């Protein structure tokens, strides 16, 4: 599962050939969540409240890049790294 970003101990990844709707995976201290890209929001999983708010803030800042990576993943092409939340 290619990593596209990391910040504050949170890892953001995408799978190749993943199911719709477009989303990414966030991992933090053993918790995992699927986050929708359009619209941005929690699809499934359990995630600490503060970490989830950071992920949603980051996703809003990088929505276009995330959608671009979703397309790249569906085409089995290398994914672009996305700047972390600072």
PDB file as gemmi writes it, atoms N, CA and C in Angstrom:
CRYST1    1.000    1.000    1.000  90.00  90.00  90.00 P 1                      
ATOM      1  N   UNK A   1       0.858  -1.167   0.000  1.00  0.00           N  
ATOM      2  CA  UNK A   1       0.000   0.000   0.000  1.00  0.00           C  
ATOM      3  C   UNK A   1       0.906   1.232   0.000  1.00  0.00           C  
ATOM      4  N   UNK A   2       0.939   1.958  -1.097  1.00  0.00           N  
ATOM      5  CA  UNK A   2       1.823   3.130  -1.193  1.00  0.00           C  
ATOM      6  C   UNK A   2       1.433   4.251  -0.228  1.00  0.00           C  
ATOM      7  N   UNK A   3       2.447   4.748   0.459  1.00  0.00           N  
ATOM      8  CA  UNK A   3       2.249   5.903   1.345  1.00  0.00           C  
ATOM      9  C   UNK A   3       2.315   7.171   0.511  1.00  0.00           C  
ATOM     10  N   UNK A   4       1.376   8.066   0.751  1.00  0.00           N  
ATOM     11  CA  UNK A   4       1.408   9.336   0.020  1.00  0.00           C  
ATOM     12  C   UNK A   4       1.769  10.501   0.928  1.00  0.00           C  
ATOM     13  N   UNK A   5       1.619  10.325   2.255  1.00  0.00           N  
ATOM     14  CA  UNK A   5       1.994  11.400   3.178  1.00  0.00           C  
ATOM     15  C   UNK A   5       2.076  10.845   4.597  1.00  0.00           C  
ATOM     16  N   UNK A   6       2.788  11.571   5.441  1.00  0.00           N  
ATOM     17  CA  UNK A   6       2.877  11.261   6.870  1.00  0.00           C  
ATOM     18  C   UNK A   6       2.988  12.559   7.640  1.00  0.00           C  
ATOM     19  N   UNK A   7       2.247  12.660   8.746  1.00  0.00           N  
ATOM     20  CA  UNK A   7       2.332  13.840   9.601  1.00  0.00           C  
ATOM     21  C   UNK A   7       1.785  13.499  10.982  1.00  0.00           C  
ATOM     22  N   UNK A   8       2.428  14.025  12.002  1.00  0.00           N  
ATOM     23  CA  UNK A   8       2.013  13.846  13.392  1.00  0.00           C  
ATOM     24  C   UNK A   8       1.731  12.387  13.753  1.00  0.00           C  
ATOM     25  N   UNK A   9       2.518  11.474  13.200  1.00  0.00           N  
ATOM     26  CA  UNK A   9       2.345  10.051  13.484  1.00  0.00           C  
ATOM     27  C   UNK A   9       1.241   9.382  12.681  1.00  0.00           C  
ATOM     28  N   UNK A  10       0.617  10.112  11.780  1.00  0.00           N  
ATOM     29  CA  UNK A  10      -0.461   9.589  10.944  1.00  0.00           C  
ATOM     30  C   UNK A  10       0.126   9.248   9.570  1.00  0.00           C  
ATOM     31  N   UNK A  11      -0.193   8.064   9.069  1.00  0.00           N  
ATOM     32  CA  UNK A  11       0.240   7.642   7.737  1.00  0.00           C  
ATOM     33  C   UNK A  11      -0.964   7.640   6.809  1.00  0.00           C  
ATOM     34  N   UNK A  12      -0.791   8.240   5.644  1.00  0.00           N  
ATOM     35  CA  UNK A  12      -1.839   8.291   4.626  1.00  0.00           C  
ATOM     36  C   UNK A  12      -1.400   7.409   3.460  1.00  0.00           C  
ATOM     37  N   UNK A  13      -2.254   6.451   3.073  1.00  0.00           N  
ATOM     38  CA  UNK A  13      -1.923   5.501   2.013  1.00  0.00           C  
ATOM     39  C   UNK A  13      -3.114   5.292   1.094  1.00  0.00           C  
ATOM     40  N   UNK A  14      -2.811   4.749  -0.078  1.00  0.00           N  
ATOM     41  CA  UNK A  14      -3.845   4.343  -1.026  1.00  0.00           C  
ATOM     42  C   UNK A  14      -3.487   2.964  -1.557  1.00  0.00           C  
ATOM     43  N   UNK A  15      -4.520   2.176  -1.843  1.00  0.00           N  
ATOM     44  CA  UNK A  15      -4.332   0.874  -2.459  1.00  0.00           C  
ATOM     45  C   UNK A  15      -4.532   0.993  -3.959  1.00  0.00           C  
ATOM     46  N   UNK A  16      -3.797   0.184  -4.722  1.00  0.00           N  
ATOM     47  CA  UNK A  16      -4.080   0.044  -6.148  1.00  0.00           C  
ATOM     48  C   UNK A  16      -5.330  -0.823  -6.276  1.00  0.00           C  
ATOM     49  N   UNK A  17      -6.161  -0.519  -7.279  1.00  0.00           N  
ATOM     50  CA  UNK A  17      -7.383  -1.295  -7.543  1.00  0.00           C  
ATOM     51  C   UNK A  17      -8.350  -1.320  -6.367  1.00  0.00           C  
ATOM     52  N   UNK A  18      -8.418  -0.252  -5.593  1.00  0.00           N  
ATOM     53  CA  UNK A  18      -9.352  -0.208  -4.472  1.00  0.00           C  
ATOM     54  C   UNK A  18     -10.758   0.086  -4.993  1.00  0.00           C  
ATOM     55  N   UNK A  19     -11.744  -0.198  -4.181  1.00  0.00           N  
ATOM     56  CA  UNK A  19     -13.147  -0.026  -4.547  1.00  0.00           C  
ATOM     57  C   UNK A  19     -13.558   1.449  -4.487  1.00  0.00           C  
ATOM     58  N   UNK A  20     -14.622   1.785  -5.208  1.00  0.00           N  
ATOM     59  CA  UNK A  20     -15.220   3.119  -5.110  1.00  0.00           C  
ATOM     60  C   UNK A  20     -16.034   3.209  -3.832  1.00  0.00           C  
ATOM     61  N   UNK A  21     -16.282   4.388  -3.325  1.00  0.00           N  
ATOM     62  CA  UNK A  21     -15.938   5.703  -3.834  1.00  0.00           C  
ATOM     63  C   UNK A  21     -14.459   6.020  -3.606  1.00  0.00           C  
ATOM     64  N   UNK A  22     -13.937   7.033  -4.318  1.00  0.00           N  
ATOM     65  CA  UNK A  22     -12.538   7.427  -4.118  1.00  0.00           C  
ATOM     66  C   UNK A  22     -12.262   7.729  -2.640  1.00  0.00           C  
ATOM     67  N   UNK A  23     -11.197   7.132  -2.130  1.00  0.00           N  
ATOM     68  CA  UNK A  23     -10.866   7.308  -0.712  1.00  0.00           C  
ATOM     69  C   UNK A  23      -9.387   7.001  -0.480  1.00  0.00           C  
ATOM     70  N   UNK A  24      -8.949   7.269   0.732  1.00  0.00           N  
ATOM     71  CA  UNK A  24      -7.609   6.890   1.156  1.00  0.00           C  
ATOM     72  C   UNK A  24      -7.708   6.278   2.537  1.00  0.00           C  
ATOM     73  N   UNK A  25      -6.603   5.695   2.976  1.00  0.00           N  
ATOM     74  CA  UNK A  25      -6.546   5.047   4.282  1.00  0.00           C  
ATOM     75  C   UNK A  25      -5.649   5.861   5.203  1.00  0.00           C  
ATOM     76  N   UNK A  26      -6.118   6.086   6.394  1.00  0.00           N  
ATOM     77  CA  UNK A  26      -5.331   6.774   7.418  1.00  0.00           C  
ATOM     78  C   UNK A  26      -5.055   5.777   8.534  1.00  0.00           C  
ATOM     79  N   UNK A  27      -3.801   5.722   8.971  1.00  0.00           N  
ATOM     80  CA  UNK A  27      -3.400   4.834  10.058  1.00  0.00           C  
ATOM     81  C   UNK A  27      -2.747   5.654  11.157  1.00  0.00           C  
ATOM     82  N   UNK A  28      -3.112   5.332  12.407  1.00  0.00           N  
ATOM     83  CA  UNK A  28      -2.552   6.049  13.545  1.00  0.00           C  
ATOM     84  C   UNK A  28      -2.645   5.168  14.779  1.00  0.00           C  
ATOM     85  N   UNK A  29      -1.502   4.791  15.327  1.00  0.00           N  
ATOM     86  CA  UNK A  29      -1.423   4.008  16.565  1.00  0.00           C  
ATOM     87  C   UNK A  29      -2.355   2.803  16.574  1.00  0.00           C  
ATOM     88  N   UNK A  30      -2.350   2.047  15.492  1.00  0.00           N  
ATOM     89  CA  UNK A  30      -3.151   0.836  15.421  1.00  0.00           C  
ATOM     90  C   UNK A  30      -4.583   1.057  14.949  1.00  0.00           C  
ATOM     91  N   UNK A  31      -5.010   2.288  14.847  1.00  0.00           N  
ATOM     92  CA  UNK A  31      -6.350   2.591  14.337  1.00  0.00           C  
ATOM     93  C   UNK A  31      -6.263   2.824  12.834  1.00  0.00           C  
ATOM     94  N   UNK A  32      -7.305   2.413  12.110  1.00  0.00           N  
ATOM     95  CA  UNK A  32      -7.341   2.634  10.667  1.00  0.00           C  
ATOM     96  C   UNK A  32      -8.716   3.145  10.273  1.00  0.00           C  
ATOM     97  N   UNK A  33      -8.721   4.071   9.332  1.00  0.00           N  
ATOM     98  CA  UNK A  33      -9.973   4.622   8.823  1.00  0.00           C  
ATOM     99  C   UNK A  33      -9.882   4.806   7.324  1.00  0.00           C  
ATOM    100  N   UNK A  34     -11.017   4.640   6.662  1.00  0.00           N  
ATOM    101  CA  UNK A  34     -11.143   4.982   5.245  1.00  0.00           C  
ATOM    102  C   UNK A  34     -11.786   6.363   5.190  1.00  0.00           C  
ATOM    103  N   UNK A  35     -11.147   7.262   4.463  1.00  0.00           N  
ATOM    104  CA  UNK A  35     -11.611   8.639   4.362  1.00  0.00           C  
ATOM    105  C   UNK A  35     -11.995   8.930   2.915  1.00  0.00           C  
ATOM    106  N   UNK A  36     -13.229   9.355   2.694  1.00  0.00           N  
ATOM    107  CA  UNK A  36     -13.684   9.719   1.359  1.00  0.00           C  
ATOM    108  C   UNK A  36     -13.015  10.995   0.883  1.00  0.00           C  
ATOM    109  N   UNK A  37     -12.799  11.075  -0.422  1.00  0.00           N  
ATOM    110  CA  UNK A  37     -12.129  12.233  -1.005  1.00  0.00           C  
ATOM    111  C   UNK A  37     -13.132  13.267  -1.512  1.00  0.00           C  
ATOM    112  N   UNK A  38     -14.246  12.814  -2.081  1.00  0.00           N  
ATOM    113  CA  UNK A  38     -15.242  13.748  -2.607  1.00  0.00           C  
ATOM    114  C   UNK A  38     -16.631  13.149  -2.457  1.00  0.00           C  
ATOM    115  N   UNK A  39     -17.298  13.458  -1.364  1.00  0.00           N  
ATOM    116  CA  UNK A  39     -16.975  14.457  -0.361  1.00  0.00           C  
ATOM    117  C   UNK A  39     -15.970  13.914   0.659  1.00  0.00           C  
ATOM    118  N   UNK A  40     -15.278  14.821   1.308  1.00  0.00           N  
ATOM    119  CA  UNK A  40     -14.323  14.449   2.339  1.00  0.00           C  
ATOM    120  C   UNK A  40     -15.089  14.048   3.590  1.00  0.00           C  
ATOM    121  N   UNK A  41     -14.762  12.881   4.118  1.00  0.00           N  
ATOM    122  CA  UNK A  41     -15.420  12.438   5.342  1.00  0.00           C  
ATOM    123  C   UNK A  41     -15.076  11.002   5.660  1.00  0.00           C  
ATOM    124  N   UNK A  42     -15.349  10.615   6.876  1.00  0.00           N  
ATOM    125  CA  UNK A  42     -15.100   9.258   7.343  1.00  0.00           C  
ATOM    126  C   UNK A  42     -16.069   8.297   6.666  1.00  0.00           C  
ATOM    127  N   UNK A  43     -15.542   7.275   6.004  1.00  0.00           N  
ATOM    128  CA  UNK A  43     -16.379   6.245   5.389  1.00  0.00           C  
ATOM    129  C   UNK A  43     -16.574   5.104   6.376  1.00  0.00           C  
ATOM    130  N   UNK A  44     -15.457   4.625   6.938  1.00  0.00           N  
ATOM    131  CA  UNK A  44     -15.549   3.555   7.929  1.00  0.00           C  
ATOM    132  C   UNK A  44     -14.276   3.508   8.750  1.00  0.00           C  
ATOM    133  N   UNK A  45     -14.378   2.855   9.886  1.00  0.00           N  
ATOM    134  CA  UNK A  45     -13.244   2.706  10.785  1.00  0.00           C  
ATOM    135  C   UNK A  45     -13.408   3.549  12.022  1.00  0.00           C  
ATOM    136  N   UNK A  46     -12.517   3.319  12.951  1.00  0.00           N  
ATOM    137  CA  UNK A  46     -12.494   4.092  14.192  1.00  0.00           C  
ATOM    138  C   UNK A  46     -11.160   4.805  14.261  1.00  0.00           C  
ATOM    139  N   UNK A  47     -11.207   6.067  14.615  1.00  0.00           N  
ATOM    140  CA  UNK A  47     -10.010   6.892  14.632  1.00  0.00           C  
ATOM    141  C   UNK A  47     -10.138   7.873  15.779  1.00  0.00           C  
ATOM    142  N   UNK A  48      -9.056   8.150  16.498  1.00  0.00           N  
ATOM    143  CA  UNK A  48      -9.128   9.143  17.575  1.00  0.00           C  
ATOM    144  C   UNK A  48      -9.627  10.488  17.032  1.00  0.00           C  
ATOM    145  N   UNK A  49     -10.473  11.141  17.791  1.00  0.00           N  
ATOM    146  CA  UNK A  49     -11.122  12.375  17.354  1.00  0.00           C  
ATOM    147  C   UNK A  49     -10.134  13.432  16.885  1.00  0.00           C  
ATOM    148  N   UNK A  50      -9.102  13.697  17.660  1.00  0.00           N  
ATOM    149  CA  UNK A  50      -8.123  14.736  17.290  1.00  0.00           C  
ATOM    150  C   UNK A  50      -7.380  14.360  16.010  1.00  0.00           C  
ATOM    151  N   UNK A  51      -6.965  13.103  15.903  1.00  0.00           N  
ATOM    152  CA  UNK A  51      -6.259  12.650  14.700  1.00  0.00           C  
ATOM    153  C   UNK A  51      -7.181  12.726  13.480  1.00  0.00           C  
ATOM    154  N   UNK A  52      -8.447  12.368  13.654  1.00  0.00           N  
ATOM    155  CA  UNK A  52      -9.388  12.448  12.538  1.00  0.00           C  
ATOM    156  C   UNK A  52      -9.560  13.888  12.072  1.00  0.00           C  
ATOM    157  N   UNK A  53      -9.631  14.821  12.995  1.00  0.00           N  
ATOM    158  CA  UNK A  53      -9.787  16.228  12.596  1.00  0.00           C  
ATOM    159  C   UNK A  53      -8.564  16.707  11.824  1.00  0.00           C  
ATOM    160  N   UNK A  54      -7.375  16.240  12.194  1.00  0.00           N  
ATOM    161  CA  UNK A  54      -6.163  16.597  11.449  1.00  0.00           C  
ATOM    162  C   UNK A  54      -6.192  16.009  10.041  1.00  0.00           C  
ATOM    163  N   UNK A  55      -6.640  14.778   9.928  1.00  0.00           N  
ATOM    164  CA  UNK A  55      -6.714  14.120   8.617  1.00  0.00           C  
ATOM    165  C   UNK A  55      -7.723  14.840   7.724  1.00  0.00           C  
ATOM    166  N   UNK A  56      -8.866  15.197   8.267  1.00  0.00           N  
ATOM    167  CA  UNK A  56      -9.885  15.885   7.470  1.00  0.00           C  
ATOM    168  C   UNK A  56      -9.413  17.265   7.038  1.00  0.00           C  
ATOM    169  N   UNK A  57      -8.704  17.966   7.928  1.00  0.00           N  
ATOM    170  CA  UNK A  57      -8.140  19.271   7.572  1.00  0.00           C  
ATOM    171  C   UNK A  57      -7.123  19.114   6.436  1.00  0.00           C  
ATOM    172  N   UNK A  58      -6.241  18.129   6.564  1.00  0.00           N  
ATOM    173  CA  UNK A  58      -5.235  17.872   5.537  1.00  0.00           C  
ATOM    174  C   UNK A  58      -5.895  17.516   4.209  1.00  0.00           C  
ATOM    175  N   UNK A  59      -6.909  16.654   4.251  1.00  0.00           N  
ATOM    176  CA  UNK A  59      -7.596  16.231   3.029  1.00  0.00           C  
ATOM    177  C   UNK A  59      -8.251  17.417   2.325  1.00  0.00           C  
ATOM    178  N   UNK A  60      -8.822  18.333   3.072  1.00  0.00           N  
ATOM    179  CA  UNK A  60      -9.447  19.512   2.469  1.00  0.00           C  
ATOM    180  C   UNK A  60      -8.414  20.364   1.737  1.00  0.00           C  
ATOM    181  N   UNK A  61      -7.217  20.440   2.288  1.00  0.00           N  
ATOM    182  CA  UNK A  61      -6.146  21.220   1.664  1.00  0.00           C  
ATOM    183  C   UNK A  61      -5.598  20.549   0.403  1.00  0.00           C  
ATOM    184  N   UNK A  62      -5.728  19.242   0.318  1.00  0.00           N  
ATOM    185  CA  UNK A  62      -5.094  18.479  -0.760  1.00  0.00           C  
ATOM    186  C   UNK A  62      -6.087  17.632  -1.558  1.00  0.00           C  
ATOM    187  N   UNK A  63      -7.334  18.041  -1.608  1.00  0.00           N  
ATOM    188  CA  UNK A  63      -8.365  17.245  -2.261  1.00  0.00           C  
ATOM    189  C   UNK A  63      -8.045  16.972  -3.731  1.00  0.00           C  
ATOM    190  N   UNK A  64      -7.615  17.979  -4.466  1.00  0.00           N  
ATOM    191  CA  UNK A  64      -7.309  17.789  -5.890  1.00  0.00           C  
ATOM    192  C   UNK A  64      -6.158  16.797  -6.071  1.00  0.00           C  
ATOM    193  N   UNK A  65      -5.140  16.881  -5.226  1.00  0.00           N  
ATOM    194  CA  UNK A  65      -4.010  15.952  -5.313  1.00  0.00           C  
ATOM    195  C   UNK A  65      -4.445  14.522  -4.976  1.00  0.00           C  
ATOM    196  N   UNK A  66      -5.332  14.400  -4.008  1.00  0.00           N  
ATOM    197  CA  UNK A  66      -5.838  13.082  -3.638  1.00  0.00           C  
ATOM    198  C   UNK A  66      -6.637  12.465  -4.789  1.00  0.00           C  
ATOM    199  N   UNK A  67      -7.476  13.260  -5.429  1.00  0.00           N  
ATOM    200  CA  UNK A  67      -8.233  12.756  -6.577  1.00  0.00           C  
ATOM    201  C   UNK A  67      -7.306  12.346  -7.711  1.00  0.00           C  
ATOM    202  N   UNK A  68      -6.258  13.129  -7.937  1.00  0.00           N  
ATOM    203  CA  UNK A  68      -5.275  12.786  -8.962  1.00  0.00           C  
ATOM    204  C   UNK A  68      -4.598  11.459  -8.631  1.00  0.00           C  
ATOM    205  N   UNK A  69      -4.223  11.263  -7.376  1.00  0.00           N  
ATOM    206  CA  UNK A  69      -3.608  10.002  -6.960  1.00  0.00           C  
ATOM    207  C   UNK A  69      -4.574   8.838  -7.098  1.00  0.00           C  
ATOM    208  N   UNK A  70      -5.861   9.071  -6.839  1.00  0.00           N  
ATOM    209  CA  UNK A  70      -6.856   8.011  -6.997  1.00  0.00           C  
ATOM    210  C   UNK A  70      -6.860   7.515  -8.445  1.00  0.00           C  
ATOM    211  N   UNK A  71      -6.808   8.450  -9.379  1.00  0.00           N  
ATOM    212  CA  UNK A  71      -6.775   8.088 -10.800  1.00  0.00           C  
ATOM    213  C   UNK A  71      -5.486   7.338 -11.127  1.00  0.00           C  
ATOM    214  N   UNK A  72      -4.360   7.832 -10.633  1.00  0.00           N  
ATOM    215  CA  UNK A  72      -3.085   7.136 -10.859  1.00  0.00           C  
ATOM    216  C   UNK A  72      -3.134   5.709 -10.317  1.00  0.00           C  
ATOM    217  N   UNK A  73      -3.686   5.532  -9.120  1.00  0.00           N  
ATOM    218  CA  UNK A  73      -3.775   4.196  -8.520  1.00  0.00           C  
ATOM    219  C   UNK A  73      -4.648   3.274  -9.369  1.00  0.00           C  
ATOM    220  N   UNK A  74      -5.738   3.810  -9.903  1.00  0.00           N  
ATOM    221  CA  UNK A  74      -6.626   2.980 -10.727  1.00  0.00           C  
ATOM    222  C   UNK A  74      -5.946   2.558 -12.030  1.00  0.00           C  
ATOM    223  N   UNK A  75      -4.940   3.328 -12.448  1.00  0.00           N  
ATOM    224  CA  UNK A  75      -4.178   3.014 -13.661  1.00  0.00           C  
ATOM    225  C   UNK A  75      -2.869   2.280 -13.354  1.00  0.00           C  
ATOM    226  N   UNK A  76      -2.670   1.894 -12.103  1.00  0.00           N  
ATOM    227  CA  UNK A  76      -1.466   1.192 -11.656  1.00  0.00           C  
ATOM    228  C   UNK A  76      -0.202   1.995 -11.938  1.00  0.00           C  
ATOM    229  N   UNK A  77      -0.285   3.291 -11.779  1.00  0.00           N  
ATOM    230  CA  UNK A  77       0.867   4.174 -11.979  1.00  0.00           C  
ATOM    231  C   UNK A  77       1.380   4.632 -10.620  1.00  0.00           C  
ATOM    232  N   UNK A  78       2.644   5.023 -10.543  1.00  0.00           N  
ATOM    233  CA  UNK A  78       3.194   5.495  -9.266  1.00  0.00           C  
ATOM    234  C   UNK A  78       2.413   6.713  -8.743  1.00  0.00           C  
ATOM    235  N   UNK A  79       2.227   6.733  -7.438  1.00  0.00           N  
ATOM    236  CA  UNK A  79       1.490   7.829  -6.809  1.00  0.00           C  
ATOM    237  C   UNK A  79       2.431   8.965  -6.451  1.00  0.00           C  
ATOM    238  N   UNK A  80       1.897  10.170  -6.459  1.00  0.00           N  
ATOM    239  CA  UNK A  80       2.668  11.346  -6.080  1.00  0.00           C  
ATOM    240  C   UNK A  80       2.632  11.518  -4.560  1.00  0.00           C  
ATOM    241  N   UNK A  81       3.739  11.940  -3.994  1.00  0.00           N  
ATOM    242  CA  UNK A  81       3.775  12.301  -2.578  1.00  0.00           C  
ATOM    243  C   UNK A  81       3.000  13.610  -2.395  1.00  0.00           C  
ATOM    244  N   UNK A  82       2.360  13.750  -1.250  1.00  0.00           N  
ATOM    245  CA  UNK A  82       1.596  14.952  -0.926  1.00  0.00           C  
ATOM    246  C   UNK A  82       2.193  15.552   0.335  1.00  0.00           C  
ATOM    247  N   UNK A  83       2.340  16.853   0.338  1.00  0.00           N  
ATOM    248  CA  UNK A  83       2.926  17.553   1.485  1.00  0.00           C  
ATOM    249  C   UNK A  83       2.166  17.247   2.768  1.00  0.00           C  
ATOM    250  N   UNK A  84       2.889  17.090   3.862  1.00  0.00           N  
ATOM    251  CA  UNK A  84       2.225  16.819   5.142  1.00  0.00           C  
ATOM    252  C   UNK A  84       1.571  18.084   5.714  1.00  0.00           C  
ATOM    253  N   UNK A  85       0.730  17.858   6.687  1.00  0.00           N  
ATOM    254  CA  UNK A  85       0.149  18.958   7.443  1.00  0.00           C  
ATOM    255  C   UNK A  85       1.219  19.489   8.375  1.00  0.00           C  
ATOM    256  N   UNK A  86       1.343  20.806   8.440  1.00  0.00           N  
ATOM    257  CA  UNK A  86       2.381  21.397   9.296  1.00  0.00           C  
ATOM    258  C   UNK A  86       1.767  22.191  10.406  1.00  0.00           C  
TER     259      UNK A  86                                                      
END                                                                             
